[in-house]
Amino acid sequence: MAAVANVIAVVWLCALVPRAPGRNYARCVALPGDRRERVIVALGGNAIAGPGSAGPEAQERAVDRAAEQIVGLLDAGYEVVVTHGNGPQVGNLLVKNDLARGVVPPVPLDWCVAQTQATLGFLLVTALESALAGRGLDRAVAAIVTRVRVDGDDAGLSVPTKPIGRYLPQAEAWARIERGEQWEPSGPRGWRRVVPSPQPQEILDARAIAHLVDAGVVVIAAGGGGIPMLNGDDHPHGVEAVLDKDRTAALLGESVDADVLMIATDVDGVAIGFGTDDERWLDRTTPDELRALAGDGHFGSGSMGPKVEAAARFVERTGGRAVIAQLDRILDAVAGSTGTSVQRAEART
């Protein structure tokens, strides 16, 4: 309980930190009431995992790389809220569960999500503080372990579809299938575990997150899509599932009145016929166009599909703008010079 009290104290102290003056707002769009554009940056889990089954040092280097890009946005005058994936990290924890189940009790999937939120959160906080100091910027940074409510009637709870963790050879995957897990072939890299992935309905910690953001704190929240929670008889409780971080990022954007949803990935943007002779990259598009293309089967359900859906949903519900682009070019993407930009049709005219 003392540890929990300390965390709560830190959060409330951060909420009292005054908004630090910006250094360079030349590239940040001026909004009514002297408000700066607020950006949700959604980092992919692989982008902060390092190559392959990387160890802690490689993950720290990957997080440092992401932090430099995020601080570029802050230095340009944008307000930033960060969220991130955690598939590789959760997958590693699940392997540790298997290997150590004869020594210590394995923990459920929602616990793994919470643990990786905290681990990646402290790495991002430390990396962001260092990158901010390197540019002479004084901003408070905080990570919030975030819970997200899901609907008990969601079909996604009963049909595993979300791939997580590392790829395994077929023989190892079959051994885990015999233990009751769901695994599916995932191309030449091997097999991957799939788990339930319901739709996020409500960010239960949105009030605390919004208070911190309004106070000028750079917040890392809803990591891994958030800890999935079901309403119980007297209080919410965790459920063994994972949430898509891009869908939750769109919901997070609604919760904090974000102007831009920046989905950082490892490709230049959204393409039709990706990897074929007919490949065509989308520069500017609308939610309606994206949904029509998705209906025609242009986007994979385990890759670009959720990103496209999240971008369309955010734009439809907020009237803001979504961008899908390379991690290393997020400042240019938010400024509108690269990546795929999604806006309502009337906003493009």
C-alpha positions in Angstrom: 0.0 0.0 0.0 2.9 2.4 0.7 4.2 1.9 -2.9 0.7 2.7 -4.3 0.5 5.8 -2.1 3.9 7.0 -3.3 2.8 6.6 -7.0 -0.4 8.5 -6.3 1.6 11.3 -4.6 3.9 11.6 -7.5 1.0 11.8 -9.9 -0.7 14.6 -7.9 2.6 16.5 -7.6 3.0 16.3 -11.3 -0.4 17.7 -11.8 0.6 20.8 -9.9 3.6 21.6 -12.2 3.0 24.8 -14.1 3.0 24.7 -17.9 6.5 25.4 -19.1 7.0 28.0 -21.8 7.8 26.6 -25.2 11.0 27.3 -27.1 10.0 27.2 -30.8 6.4 27.3 -32.0 7.1 28.1 -35.6 5.8 24.7 -36.8 2.9 24.4 -34.4 -0.5 25.5 -35.7 -2.0 28.4 -33.6 -5.5 27.6 -32.3 -8.2 29.9 -30.8 -7.5 30.9 -27.2 -3.8 30.6 -27.6 -4.0 26.9 -27.4 -1.4 24.7 -29.1 -2.2 21.7 -31.1 -2.4 18.5 -29.0 -1.0 15.4 -30.5 -1.4 11.7 -29.5 1.7 9.8 -30.6 1.0 6.1 -30.8 4.3 4.1 -30.9 4.2 0.5 -32.2 5.4 -2.2 -29.8 8.1 -3.3 -32.3 9.4 0.2 -32.6 10.4 0.2 -28.9 11.4 -3.5 -28.7 14.6 -3.4 -30.7 15.4 -6.0 -33.3 14.3 -9.6 -32.9 14.1 -10.8 -29.3 16.2 -7.9 -28.1 17.5 -7.6 -24.5 17.1 -4.6 -22.3 20.0 -2.6 -23.8 18.6 -2.8 -27.3 15.1 -1.9 -26.0 16.6 1.1 -24.2 18.2 2.2 -27.5 15.0 1.9 -29.3 13.1 3.9 -26.7 15.8 6.6 -26.8 15.3 6.8 -30.6 11.6 7.2 -30.2 12.1 9.8 -27.4 14.2 12.0 -29.7 11.4 12.1 -32.2 8.8 12.9 -29.6 10.9 15.7 -28.1 11.2 17.2 -31.6 7.4 17.7 -31.5 7.6 19.3 -28.1 10.4 21.6 -29.2 8.2 22.7 -32.1 5.5 23.7 -29.7 3.1 20.9 -29.8 1.5 19.4 -26.7 2.1 15.6 -26.7 0.5 12.5 -25.1 2.3 9.3 -25.8 0.9 5.8 -26.0 2.6 2.6 -27.1 2.3 -1.0 -28.0 3.6 -3.9 -25.9 3.1 -7.1 -27.9 6.7 -8.3 -27.9 7.1 -7.5 -24.2 3.9 -9.2 -23.2 4.9 -12.2 -25.3 8.2 -12.4 -23.5 6.5 -12.3 -20.1 4.1 -15.1 -21.2 7.2 -17.3 -22.1 8.6 -16.6 -18.6 5.3 -17.7 -17.2 5.6 -21.0 -19.0 9.2 -21.6 -18.0 8.7 -20.7 -14.3 5.3 -22.2 -13.7 6.8 -24.9 -11.6 8.5 -22.4 -9.3 6.1 -19.4 -9.0 2.4 -19.1 -10.0 1.9 -17.7 -13.5 0.1 -14.4 -13.7 -2.9 -13.7 -16.0 -2.6 -11.8 -19.2 -4.0 -8.5 -17.8 -1.3 -8.5 -15.2 1.3 -8.9 -17.9 -0.2 -5.9 -19.7 0.1 -3.8 -16.4 3.7 -4.9 -15.8 4.8 -4.0 -19.3 3.0 -0.7 -19.1 5.0 0.1 -16.0 8.3 -1.1 -17.5 8.0 0.7 -20.8 6.5 3.7 -19.0 9.6 4.2 -16.8 11.9 3.7 -19.8 10.0 6.3 -21.8 9.9 8.8 -18.9 13.7 8.5 -18.4 14.4 8.7 -22.2 12.1 11.7 -22.6 13.6 13.6 -19.7 17.1 13.0 -21.1 16.1 14.2 -24.6 14.3 17.2 -23.2 17.4 18.2 -21.2 19.5 17.8 -24.3 17.4 20.5 -26.0 17.3 22.7 -22.9 13.6 22.1 -22.4 12.1 21.9 -18.9 9.0 19.8 -18.9 7.5 17.3 -16.3 7.0 13.7 -17.6 4.7 11.1 -16.1 3.6 7.5 -16.9 0.1 6.4 -15.9 -0.7 2.7 -15.6 -4.1 2.9 -17.4 -7.2 0.7 -17.3 -9.7 0.5 -20.1 -13.3 -0.7 -19.8 -14.5 -3.3 -22.3 -18.0 -4.7 -22.9 -18.7 -8.2 -21.6 -20.9 -9.0 -24.6 -18.1 -8.1 -27.1 -17.6 -11.0 -29.5 -13.9 -10.2 -29.4 -13.7 -11.8 -26.0 -14.6 -15.2 -27.3 -12.8 -15.2 -30.6 -9.0 -14.8 -30.3 -7.7 -12.6 -33.1 -4.9 -10.4 -31.8 -1.3 -11.7 -32.4 1.1 -11.0 -29.5 4.6 -11.9 -28.6 7.4 -13.6 -30.5 7.3 -15.9 -33.5 7.9 -19.6 -32.8 8.6 -22.6 -35.0 5.6 -24.8 -35.8 6.7 -27.6 -33.4 7.0 -25.2 -30.4 3.7 -23.5 -31.3 1.9 -26.9 -31.4 3.2 -27.7 -27.9 1.6 -24.6 -26.6 -1.6 -25.3 -28.5 -1.7 -28.6 -26.6 -1.6 -26.6 -23.3 -4.8 -24.7 -24.4 -3.3 -21.6 -26.1 -4.3 -20.4 -29.5 -1.5 -20.1 -32.1 -1.7 -19.4 -35.9 0.8 -19.5 -38.8 2.1 -16.0 -39.5 4.1 -16.3 -42.7 7.8 -17.2 -43.1 8.7 -16.0 -39.6 6.8 -18.8 -38.0 3.7 -19.1 -35.7 2.3 -16.5 -33.3 0.0 -16.6 -30.4 -3.5 -15.0 -30.8 -5.6 -13.8 -27.8 -9.0 -12.1 -27.4 -9.1 -8.4 -28.3 -12.4 -6.7 -27.6 -13.1 -3.1 -28.5 -12.0 -0.4 -26.0 -15.1 1.4 -24.6 -13.9 3.9 -21.9 -10.5 4.9 -20.5 -11.2 4.6 -16.8 -8.2 6.8 -15.8 -9.1 9.6 -18.4 -9.8 12.2 -15.7 -6.3 11.9 -14.1 -4.7 11.8 -17.5 -6.5 14.9 -18.7 -5.6 16.8 -15.5 -1.9 16.1 -16.0 -2.0 17.0 -19.7 -3.9 20.3 -19.0 -1.2 21.1 -16.4 1.5 20.8 -19.1 2.8 17.4 -18.2 4.0 15.1 -21.0 2.0 12.0 -20.2 2.6 8.3 -21.3 -0.7 6.5 -21.0 -2.8 3.5 -22.1 0.3 1.5 -23.0 -0.4 -1.7 -24.9 -4.0 -0.5 -25.4 -4.6 -0.4 -21.7 -5.5 -3.0 -19.1 -8.8 -4.5 -20.2 -11.4 -4.3 -17.4 -15.0 -5.7 -17.1 -17.6 -4.2 -14.8 -18.1 -6.5 -11.8 -20.8 -6.5 -9.1 -19.0 -3.9 -7.0 -16.0 -2.8 -9.1 -14.2 -3.4 -12.4 -11.9 -6.4 -12.7 -9.2 -7.4 -15.2 -9.9 -9.8 -18.0 -7.5 -12.0 -19.9 -7.3 -10.1 -23.2 -5.3 -7.4 -24.9 -6.6 -4.2 -26.6 -5.4 -2.9 -29.9 -3.2 0.1 -29.0 -4.2 2.1 -32.1 -7.9 1.8 -31.3 -7.3 2.8 -27.7 -5.1 5.7 -29.0 -8.1 7.0 -30.9 -10.2 6.8 -27.7 -7.4 8.5 -25.7 -7.4 11.3 -28.2 -11.1 11.8 -27.7 -10.6 11.8 -23.9 -8.0 14.5 -23.9 -9.4 16.7 -26.8 -6.5 15.9 -29.1 -6.2 17.7 -32.4 -4.0 15.1 -34.1 -3.6 11.3 -33.8 -0.1 10.4 -35.0 0.3 6.7 -35.6 4.0 6.0 -35.9 4.9 2.8 -37.8 7.8 1.3 -39.8 6.4 2.3 -43.3 5.9 5.6 -45.1 2.2 5.6 -44.7 -0.9 3.7 -46.1 -0.6 2.0 -49.4 -3.0 0.2 -51.7 -1.5 -3.0 -53.2 1.4 -2.9 -50.8 4.4 -4.9 -52.1 2.9 -5.4 -55.6 3.5 -3.9 -59.0 0.3 -1.9 -58.5 1.4 -0.4 -55.2 0.1 3.2 -54.6 0.7 5.3 -51.6 -2.1 7.5 -50.2 -1.0 11.1 -49.4 -4.3 12.6 -48.3 -7.5 10.7 -47.7 -10.8 10.7 -45.8 -12.4 8.3 -43.4 -15.0 7.3 -46.0 -12.3 6.5 -48.6 -10.3 4.4 -46.0 -13.4 2.5 -45.0 -14.3 1.7 -48.6 -10.7 0.5 -49.3 -10.8 -1.6 -46.1 -14.0 -3.1 -47.2 -12.3 -4.1 -50.5 -9.7 -6.0 -48.5 -6.7 -3.7 -49.0 -5.5 -3.6 -45.4 -4.4 -6.6 -43.3 -6.3 -7.3 -40.1 -3.1 -7.8 -38.2 -1.1 -4.9 -39.6 -2.5 -1.8 -41.3 -6.2 -2.6 -40.7 -6.4 -1.5 -37.1 -4.4 1.7 -37.8 -6.7 2.6 -40.7 -9.8 1.9 -38.5 -8.4 4.0 -35.6 -7.5 6.9 -37.9 -10.9 6.9 -39.4 -12.7 6.7 -36.1 -10.6 9.5 -34.5 -11.3 11.9 -37.4 -15.0 11.0 -37.5 -15.6 11.5 -33.8 -13.4 14.6 -33.2 -13.2 16.4 -36.5 -9.4 16.4 -36.0 -6.7 14.9 -38.2 -5.0 11.5 -38.2 -1.6 10.7 -39.7 0.1 7.4 -40.3 3.8 7.7 -41.0 7.4 6.6 -40.2 8.5 7.0 -36.6 11.6 8.9 -37.7 9.5 11.5 -39.5 6.7 12.2 -37.1 7.4 16.0 -36.9 7.2 16.3 -40.7 4.1 14.1 -40.6 2.3 16.1 -38.0 3.2 19.3 -40.0 1.6 17.7 -43.1 4.6 17.1 -45.4 4.9 13.3 -45.2 2.9 10.2 -44.4 -0.8 9.6 -45.0 -3.0 12.4 -43.6 -6.7 11.6 -42.9 -9.3 14.4 -42.6 -13.0 14.9 -43.1 -13.9 15.6 -46.7 -15.0 19.2 -45.9 -11.7 19.9 -44.2 -9.7 19.1 -47.4 -11.6 21.6 -49.6 
